[in-house]
Amino acid sequence: MTGQVLQPSGDPAIDWAARHMPLLAATFAEQGSALSGLHVGMTIHVEPKTAVLCQWLLQAGARVTLTGNIGTTVPATADALRRLGVEVLGERTDTAADRDAHLRTILDRRPDLILDNGADLILRLAQGAPPSERFLGATEETTTGGMHIRALPAEPDFPVIVINDSRLKLLIENELGVGQSIVQGFMNATNLMLPGLRVGVVGYGPCGKGTADTLRSLGATVLVADLDPFRRLDAIVRGHAVVDLPALLRGSDAVLLATGARDVIQEQHLPLLRDGVVIAGVGHEGLEIDKAALRAASVETVSLSPADGDADARVLHRLADGREVVVLHDTNMLNLTAAGGNPIQAMDLGLSLQAQSLAVIARGEADWRGARAVPDAVDRHLASELVALLSER
Ligand SMILES: NC(=O)c1ccc[n+]([C@@H]2O[C@H](COP(=O)([O-])OP(=O)(O)OC[C@H]3O[C@@H](n4cnc5c(N)ncnc54)[C@H](O)[C@@H]3O)[C@@H](O)[C@H]2O)c1
C-alpha cells in the first residue's frame, strides 16, 4: 500500500502499533505533503497508536503540540514522543485544572490546525481565543464535541470536521474496536469469568452495542438499558434482555456505562445496586455515575488495586448497609486504562480519518464554517482501502 516507513521511535509499543497501521502509512504517502510546515495542536489520548500519528506528522514536516485526556496518558509513550520532538503537555495524573492549563498552552502556541477531543480547544477558539494568523480549521473526534459546537449561538468562523460522524468509524472503531477492548479491559482489571456473569450495559449506541455483543459471545448474560426505543429494539432483536435502568442495576453483577451522559447513576439508584457489583466506564469521560453521591453514601473507601498498578484500578466503597460497590479506574474508559486502548487496526482507521480530514482542511477543500461530518469521499476512499487490505490476504 505504501513505500514509506517510520523510523524506530525508541518505544517498542509504538513500533509494534506502527507495524499494524497500513492505512495511516498509505494516508501519509498520498496526502502527507498537505501537512508539511504546519503546526498541529492536538488533544487526544497519549498512547502508542496516537503516537504513530504524531510520528507520521513529524515525518511529513509538521510540528506537533499535544496533551492527553485525564487518566489515560501512558508515561512511556509521552516520554518517547518528547524525545522525538513533540511538545507533550501533562502526565497521567493530571487533574481537570492541569488539563485546562495545558489546553490554554496549546492555544497560546497558535497552531495552524487543531485536532480536538470533546471540543475543548474549538470552543475556546470560537469564544475568542486568538488563532494563528494562518489558522485553517479543526477536526473534532467525538459526536458530543460536535453537538457542543453546533449548539453555539454562532458557529465558529472556521471549518470543523467531526470524525465520529462517519459510518465507517462507528462500525469499525466504536462498535467492533471498543466492544472487544472494553471486554478485554474488564477481564484484565477483574480476572473474573464471563460465563455465568450478569453484566448490565447502559447505553446501546455503537460502543454499548459492541460491548454487549462481545460480552454475550463470551458467555455473559447481558442486560441492556437505553432511553432510545430504536436502540432498545436493536438490542432486543440481537437477543439481549432489555430492561429499564432500575431493573438493570438490581440484576447486574457488573455495570458498564456506555452513554457518554452525565450522572446516569444518581443517588436514588445506589440502593438498587447488588452487593459486590463492579462498575466501569466505556463513555468518553468518567462522569456517568454521580461520584459525589457515591462518596457521600460510603462509610469506607478502600483501594483493592494491585501494588504495581494504578491506585484507582479497583476501589471498594462500603455503603452504610454493608453492601460493597467496586469502581474500576474511576469509571474512566476501561479499554484505555486496562487494555492498551482500542485495538490497533481500529485506531489505524480512526486516525486515518483524522489525518485525511486534516489534509482536506489544509488543502483548503473544507469551504464551510462550523461542524460537518467527515466528507463522504474520505469515508468511501478509506472503506475501499480497508476492503482491499482485508481481502488481499
Ligand atoms: N472507550 C472508547 O474507546 C470510546 C471510543 C469511542 C467513543 N467513546 C464514547 O463512548 C460513548 C458512547 O459512544 P456511542 O458512539 O455509542 O454514542 P451514542 O450517543 O450513539 O450512544 C449512547 C447511547 O446512550 C443512550 N443514553 C444516553 N443517556 C442515557 C441514560 N441516561 N440511560 C440510558 N441510556 C442512555 C442514548 O440513547 C444512546 O443510544 C460516548 O461518550 C463516546 O464518546 C468511547
The ligand as an SDF file (V2000), in Angstrom:
LIG
                    3D

 44 48  0  0  0  0  0  0  0  0999 V2000
  -13.8900    3.8720   25.1260 N   0  0  0  0  0  0  0  0  0  0  0  0
  -13.5990    4.2780   23.8940 C   0  0  0  0  0  0  0  0  0  0  0  0
  -12.5450    3.9780   23.3500 O   0  0  0  0  0  0  0  0  0  0  0  0
  -14.5940    5.1030   23.1340 C   0  0  0  0  0  0  0  0  0  0  0  0
  -14.4890    5.1930   21.7310 C   0  0  0  0  0  0  0  0  0  0  0  0
  -15.4520    5.9390   21.0330 C   0  0  0  0  0  0  0  0  0  0  0  0
  -16.4600    6.6020   21.7310 C   0  0  0  0  0  0  0  0  0  0  0  0
  -16.4920    6.5170   23.1070 N   0  0  0  0  0  0  0  0  0  0  0  0
  -17.5090    7.1840   23.9100 C   0  0  0  0  0  0  0  0  0  0  0  0
  -18.4950    6.2160   24.2970 O   0  0  0  0  0  0  0  0  0  0  0  0
  -19.7500    6.8900   24.4870 C   0  0  0  0  0  0  0  0  0  0  0  0
  -20.8000    6.1800   23.6610 C   0  0  0  0  0  0  0  0  0  0  0  0
  -20.4780    6.3030   22.2810 O   0  0  0  0  0  0  0  0  0  0  0  0
  -21.5330    5.8890   21.1530 P   0  0  0  0  0  0  0  0  0  0  0  0
  -20.8800    6.1370   19.8480 O   0  0  0  0  0  0  0  0  0  0  0  0
  -22.0770    4.5370   21.4470 O   0  0  0  0  0  0  0  0  0  0  0  0
  -22.6280    7.0420   21.4670 O   0  0  0  0  0  0  0  0  0  0  0  0
  -24.1730    7.1890   21.1750 P   0  0  0  0  0  0  0  0  0  0  0  0
  -24.5270    8.5720   21.5820 O   0  0  0  0  0  0  0  0  0  0  0  0
  -24.5110    6.7380   19.7810 O   0  0  0  0  0  0  0  0  0  0  0  0
  -24.8890    6.1510   22.1740 O   0  0  0  0  0  0  0  0  0  0  0  0
  -25.1470    6.4380   23.5160 C   0  0  0  0  0  0  0  0  0  0  0  0
  -26.4610    5.7630   23.8930 C   0  0  0  0  0  0  0  0  0  0  0  0
  -26.7000    6.0070   25.2830 O   0  0  0  0  0  0  0  0  0  0  0  0
  -28.0930    6.2460   25.4550 C   0  0  0  0  0  0  0  0  0  0  0  0
  -28.3030    7.0100   26.6800 N   0  0  0  0  0  0  0  0  0  0  0  0
  -27.9970    8.3150   26.9330 C   0  0  0  0  0  0  0  0  0  0  0  0
  -28.3410    8.6350   28.1810 N   0  0  0  0  0  0  0  0  0  0  0  0
  -28.8590    7.5240   28.7510 C   0  0  0  0  0  0  0  0  0  0  0  0
  -29.3720    7.2220   30.0250 C   0  0  0  0  0  0  0  0  0  0  0  0
  -29.4420    8.1540   30.9860 N   0  0  0  0  0  0  0  0  0  0  0  0
  -29.8230    5.9620   30.2580 N   0  0  0  0  0  0  0  0  0  0  0  0
  -29.7730    5.0210   29.2940 C   0  0  0  0  0  0  0  0  0  0  0  0
  -29.2850    5.2470   28.0520 N   0  0  0  0  0  0  0  0  0  0  0  0
  -28.8410    6.4790   27.7860 C   0  0  0  0  0  0  0  0  0  0  0  0
  -28.5110    7.0020   24.1970 C   0  0  0  0  0  0  0  0  0  0  0  0
  -29.9080    6.8860   23.9710 O   0  0  0  0  0  0  0  0  0  0  0  0
  -27.6800    6.3080   23.1270 C   0  0  0  0  0  0  0  0  0  0  0  0
  -28.3690    5.2350   22.4980 O   0  0  0  0  0  0  0  0  0  0  0  0
  -19.5130    8.3480   24.1060 C   0  0  0  0  0  0  0  0  0  0  0  0
  -19.2010    9.0690   25.2760 O   0  0  0  0  0  0  0  0  0  0  0  0
  -18.2850    8.2740   23.2110 C   0  0  0  0  0  0  0  0  0  0  0  0
  -17.5480    9.4970   23.1880 O   0  0  0  0  0  0  0  0  0  0  0  0
  -15.6110    5.7530   23.8050 C   0  0  0  0  0  0  0  0  0  0  0  0
  1  2  1  0
  2  3  2  0
  2  4  1  0
  4  5  1  0
  4 44  2  0
  5  6  2  0
  6  7  1  0
  7  8  2  0
  8  9  1  0
  8 44  1  0
  9 10  1  0
  9 42  1  0
 10 11  1  0
 11 12  1  0
 11 40  1  0
 12 13  1  0
 13 14  1  0
 14 15  2  0
 14 16  1  0
 14 17  1  0
 17 18  1  0
 18 19  2  0
 18 20  1  0
 18 21  1  0
 21 22  1  0
 22 23  1  0
 23 24  1  0
 23 38  1  0
 24 25  1  0
 25 26  1  0
 25 36  1  0
 26 27  1  0
 26 35  1  0
 27 28  2  0
 28 29  1  0
 29 30  1  0
 29 35  2  0
 30 31  1  0
 30 32  2  0
 32 33  1  0
 33 34  2  0
 34 35  1  0
 36 37  1  0
 36 38  1  0
 38 39  1  0
 40 41  1  0
 40 42  1  0
 42 43  1  0
M  CHG  2   8   1  16  -1
M  END
$$$$
